[in-house]
C-alpha cells in the first residue's frame, strides 16, 4: 500500500510538471480560457458515462454544506485555478512558474488556521523566509524595486487556489467517489469559466486553437487533469493534505529539468536562491519536535 501510494504520487507530480512545460510551449496557440474549458469538457466526456448513475443517486442526498464545499472545490481546483496557471505562463518562464509550486505547503499551513491548527513562532519564521524567496524570484533578484511580474502573480494566485483545493478535500464529507468528484469539480469549474470566456471574446483573444494548442489541451485533459487529479485524490486520502502538500516541492526539480530539455529555458541565480529560501522555510514550518 505504501509503495503504491508513493508510486502514484511521483507519477502525479511528473504529469503536473509536464503540464507547465506544455502550457508555456503553446502560449501563442490557444487562449487560457479556451484551453481550460477544452480540457474540462474532454474530462467530462470521458468520465460522465461512468459517473452518471452514481451522481444521479447521490446528488439529491447532498446537504447545503456539501454543495458549498463542492462549489469551492470547483472554483479552487476546476476552472479559474487552471486558467490562471496558463495565463501566468504567457508572461513568465516555466522555470519561475514551477518554482512557485513549492509555496503551496506554506499556503496550506496558513489555511489550516481556520481548521483549528495552531502555528508556533518557528512556523511563522518559516513562512517569512519562504516569502522572501518568492520575492527574490518574482523581482528577478532586485527586491528593492518591488515590481512583480504579472505572470508571477498569476502563478502565485494559482498556487493559493490549489492549496485551498487540498485543504477543502480534508473537510469534504459527501459520499462521492473519486470519478464522481472529478465530474462535479469539472462541471462547476465550467460554470466559473463562463465570465472568463466572455471577457476573452470581447477583448479579441484567440478562441480558435491551432493544432499544437488542441494537442496541448488533450495532454492537459488526460494527463494533467484526469490522471493527475485522480492520483492526487488517492494520495491525499492516504497521506493527508499536510504530508501530501509537502511533497509538491519535488515538482520544481522535475519541471526545471523539463524546461531546460524542451524549452531551453535555463534557471538564473535568483531562481536557485529563491527556491533555497522557499524550501528552507517549508522545512522549518513542517518540522515538529518529538
C-alpha positions as CSV (number, residue, x, y, z in Angstrom):
1,X,0.0,0.0,0.0
2,X,2.8,2.5,1.0
3,X,4.8,1.7,-2.2
4,X,1.8,2.1,-4.4
5,X,0.9,5.4,-2.8
6,X,4.4,6.9,-3.4
7,X,4.5,5.5,-6.9
8,X,1.2,7.2,-7.7
9,X,2.5,10.4,-6.1
10,X,5.6,10.5,-8.3
11,X,3.6,9.8,-11.5
12,X,1.2,12.6,-10.5
13,X,4.0,15.1,-9.9
14,X,5.6,14.3,-13.3
15,X,2.3,14.7,-15.1
16,X,1.7,18.1,-13.5
17,X,5.3,19.3,-14.2
18,X,4.8,18.4,-17.8
19,X,1.7,20.5,-18.0
20,X,3.6,23.7,-17.1
21,X,6.0,22.9,-20.0
22,X,3.2,22.3,-22.5
23,X,1.3,25.4,-21.4
24,X,4.4,27.5,-21.9
25,X,5.2,26.0,-25.3
26,X,1.7,26.7,-26.8
27,X,1.0,30.0,-25.1
28,X,0.6,31.7,-28.5
29,X,-1.6,29.0,-30.0
30,X,-4.5,28.9,-27.6
31,X,-6.0,31.3,-25.0
32,X,-6.1,30.4,-21.3
33,X,-9.8,30.3,-21.2
34,X,-10.3,28.1,-24.2
35,X,-7.5,25.8,-23.0
36,X,-9.2,25.4,-19.6
37,X,-12.7,24.9,-20.9
38,X,-11.4,22.4,-23.6
39,X,-9.8,20.1,-21.1
40,X,-12.7,20.3,-18.7
41,X,-15.1,19.3,-21.5
42,X,-12.7,16.4,-22.5
43,X,-12.6,15.0,-19.0
44,X,-16.4,15.3,-18.6
45,X,-16.9,13.5,-21.9
46,X,-14.7,10.6,-20.7
47,X,-15.9,10.3,-17.1
48,X,-19.5,11.3,-17.1
49,X,-20.8,8.0,-18.6
50,X,-19.2,6.1,-15.7
51,X,-20.3,8.5,-13.0
52,X,-23.8,9.5,-14.2
53,X,-25.6,6.7,-12.3
54,X,-23.8,7.4,-9.1
55,X,-24.3,11.1,-9.3
56,X,-28.0,10.8,-10.1
57,X,-28.4,8.7,-7.0
58,X,-26.2,10.7,-4.6
59,X,-26.6,14.4,-5.6
60,X,-30.2,14.7,-4.2
61,X,-28.8,13.5,-0.9
62,X,-26.2,16.2,-0.6
63,X,-26.7,18.8,2.1
64,X,-26.3,22.5,1.7
65,X,-22.8,22.3,3.3
66,X,-21.8,19.6,0.8
67,X,-22.9,21.8,-2.1
68,X,-20.9,24.7,-0.7
69,X,-17.8,22.6,-0.4
70,X,-18.3,21.2,-4.0
71,X,-18.7,24.8,-5.3
72,X,-15.5,25.9,-3.6
73,X,-13.7,22.8,-4.9
74,X,-14.9,23.7,-8.5
75,X,-13.6,27.2,-8.1
76,X,-10.3,26.3,-6.4
77,X,-9.4,23.2,-8.4
78,X,-11.6,23.2,-11.5
79,X,-11.7,26.2,-13.7
80,X,-10.0,29.5,-12.7
81,X,-7.1,27.8,-11.0
82,X,-6.2,26.1,-14.3
83,X,-6.8,29.3,-16.3
84,X,-4.6,31.4,-14.0
85,X,-1.8,28.9,-14.5
86,X,-1.9,29.1,-18.3
87,X,-2.4,32.9,-18.2
88,X,0.7,33.3,-16.0
89,X,2.8,31.4,-18.4
90,X,2.2,34.0,-21.1
91,X,4.3,36.4,-19.1
92,X,6.8,34.4,-17.1
93,X,9.0,31.4,-17.7
94,X,8.1,27.9,-17.0
95,X,11.0,27.7,-14.5
96,X,9.7,30.6,-12.5
97,X,6.1,29.3,-12.5
98,X,7.1,25.8,-11.5
99,X,9.3,27.1,-8.6
100,X,6.3,28.8,-7.1
101,X,4.8,25.3,-6.6
102,X,7.0,25.0,-3.5
103,X,5.0,27.7,-1.8
104,X,1.9,25.5,-1.7
105,X,2.7,23.9,1.7
106,X,3.1,27.4,3.2
107,X,-0.4,28.4,1.9
108,X,-1.8,25.1,3.1
109,X,-0.3,25.8,6.6
110,X,-1.8,29.3,6.7
111,X,-5.3,28.0,5.6
112,X,-5.3,25.3,8.2
113,X,-5.6,28.1,10.8
114,X,-9.3,28.1,10.0
115,X,-9.4,24.4,10.9
116,X,-8.1,25.0,14.4
117,X,-4.4,24.3,13.8
118,X,-2.0,26.4,15.9
119,X,1.0,28.0,14.2
120,X,4.0,28.5,16.5
121,X,6.7,31.1,16.2
122,X,9.1,28.7,14.4
123,X,6.5,28.1,11.7
124,X,5.8,31.9,11.3
125,X,9.6,32.3,10.8
126,X,9.4,29.6,8.1
127,X,6.6,31.4,6.4
128,X,8.5,34.7,6.3
129,X,11.7,33.0,4.9
130,X,9.6,31.4,2.2
131,X,8.0,34.6,1.1
132,X,11.5,36.3,0.9
133,X,12.4,33.5,-1.6
134,X,9.2,34.3,-3.5
135,X,10.1,38.0,-3.6
136,X,13.6,37.2,-4.9
137,X,12.2,35.1,-7.8
138,X,9.4,37.4,-8.7
139,X,11.6,40.5,-8.8
140,X,14.5,38.7,-10.6
141,X,16.8,39.3,-7.7
142,X,16.1,43.0,-7.4
143,X,13.9,43.0,-4.4
144,X,14.4,46.8,-3.9
145,X,12.3,47.6,-6.9
146,X,9.3,45.7,-5.6
147,X,7.9,45.2,-9.1
148,X,6.3,41.8,-9.5
149,X,5.9,40.3,-13.0
150,X,2.2,39.9,-13.9
151,X,2.8,36.2,-14.8
152,X,4.5,35.6,-11.4
153,X,1.4,37.0,-9.6
154,X,-0.9,34.8,-11.7
155,X,1.2,31.7,-10.9
156,X,1.1,32.5,-7.2
157,X,-2.7,33.1,-7.3
158,X,-3.0,29.6,-8.9
159,X,-0.9,28.1,-6.1
160,X,-3.1,29.8,-3.4
161,X,-6.2,28.3,-5.1
162,X,-4.6,24.8,-5.3
163,X,-3.7,25.0,-1.6
164,X,-7.4,25.8,-0.9
165,X,-8.4,22.8,-3.0
166,X,-6.1,20.5,-1.0
167,X,-7.5,21.8,2.3
168,X,-11.1,21.5,1.1
169,X,-10.5,17.8,0.3
170,X,-9.9,17.4,4.0
171,X,-13.3,18.9,5.1
172,X,-15.3,17.2,2.3
173,X,-17.9,14.9,3.9
174,X,-20.0,13.7,1.0
175,X,-20.0,10.1,-0.3
176,X,-18.9,10.9,-3.8
177,X,-16.3,8.6,-5.3
178,X,-13.2,10.0,-7.0
179,X,-14.7,9.8,-10.5
180,X,-17.9,11.4,-9.3
181,X,-16.0,14.2,-7.5
182,X,-13.9,14.9,-10.6
183,X,-17.0,15.2,-12.7
184,X,-18.5,17.7,-10.3
185,X,-15.3,19.7,-10.0
186,X,-15.1,20.0,-13.8
187,X,-18.8,20.8,-14.2
188,X,-18.7,23.5,-11.6
189,X,-15.4,24.8,-12.9
190,X,-17.0,25.2,-16.3
191,X,-19.7,27.5,-14.8
192,X,-17.0,29.6,-13.2
193,X,-15.2,29.9,-16.6
194,X,-18.2,31.4,-18.4
195,X,-17.3,35.0,-17.4
196,X,-13.6,34.4,-18.3
197,X,-14.6,33.2,-21.8
198,X,-16.9,36.2,-22.3
199,X,-14.1,38.5,-21.3
200,X,-11.7,36.8,-23.8
201,X,-14.3,37.1,-26.6
202,X,-14.8,40.9,-26.1
203,X,-11.1,41.6,-25.8
204,X,-10.2,39.8,-29.1
205,X,-8.4,36.7,-27.7
206,X,-7.7,33.8,-30.0
207,X,-10.6,31.5,-29.4
208,X,-9.8,29.0,-32.3
209,X,-6.9,26.9,-31.2
210,X,-4.2,25.7,-33.6
211,X,-3.2,22.0,-33.9
212,X,-0.5,22.3,-31.2
213,X,-3.0,24.1,-29.0
214,X,-5.5,21.3,-29.4
215,X,-2.9,18.6,-28.7
216,X,-1.9,20.5,-25.6
217,X,-5.5,20.5,-24.4
218,X,-5.7,16.7,-24.9
219,X,-2.5,16.2,-22.9
220,X,-3.7,18.5,-20.1
221,X,-7.1,16.9,-20.0
222,X,-6.0,13.3,-19.9
223,X,-2.6,13.6,-18.2
224,X,-2.7,16.7,-16.0
225,X,-6.4,16.8,-15.2
226,X,-7.8,13.3,-15.4
227,X,-5.0,11.1,-14.3
228,X,-3.2,13.5,-12.1
229,X,-6.3,14.7,-10.2
230,X,-7.4,11.1,-9.6
231,X,-3.8,10.4,-8.4
232,X,-3.8,13.4,-6.1
233,X,-7.1,12.5,-4.6
234,X,-5.8,9.0,-4.0
235,X,-2.6,10.3,-2.4
236,X,-4.3,12.9,-0.2
237,X,-6.8,10.3,1.1
238,X,-3.9,8.1,2.3
239,X,-1.2,10.6,3.3
240,X,-3.4,13.5,4.4
241,X,-3.3,17.1,3.0
242,X,-0.3,18.2,5.0
243,X,2.1,15.3,4.1
244,X,0.9,15.3,0.5
245,X,1.3,19.1,0.2
246,X,4.9,19.0,1.4
247,X,5.8,16.6,-1.5
248,X,4.9,19.3,-4.0
249,X,8.3,20.8,-3.7
250,X,9.6,17.9,-5.7
251,X,7.9,19.3,-8.8
252,X,10.3,22.2,-9.3
253,X,13.1,19.7,-9.8
254,X,11.2,17.8,-12.4
255,X,9.8,20.9,-14.0
256,X,13.1,22.9,-14.3
257,X,14.8,19.9,-15.8
258,X,12.0,19.5,-18.4
259,X,12.0,23.3,-19.2
260,X,15.8,23.0,-19.9
261,X,15.3,20.0,-22.2
262,X,12.2,21.0,-24.1
263,X,12.1,24.8,-23.9
264,X,15.8,25.7,-23.5
265,X,14.8,28.0,-20.6
266,X,17.7,27.9,-18.1
267,X,17.3,29.0,-14.5
268,X,19.2,32.1,-13.3
269,X,21.0,32.6,-10.0
270,X,17.9,34.2,-8.4
271,X,15.9,31.0,-9.1
272,X,18.3,29.0,-7.1
273,X,18.5,31.5,-4.2
274,X,14.7,31.8,-4.2
275,X,14.0,28.1,-4.2
276,X,16.6,27.5,-1.5
277,X,14.8,30.1,0.8
278,X,11.4,28.7,0.0
279,X,12.4,25.1,0.8
280,X,14.2,26.2,3.9
281,X,11.0,28.0,5.1
282,X,8.9,24.9,4.2
283,X,11.3,22.7,6.2
284,X,11.2,25.0,9.2
285,X,7.4,25.2,9.1
286,X,6.9,21.5,8.7
287,X,9.5,20.4,11.4
288,X,7.9,19.2,14.6
289,X,9.7,18.4,17.9
290,X,9.1,15.0,19.3
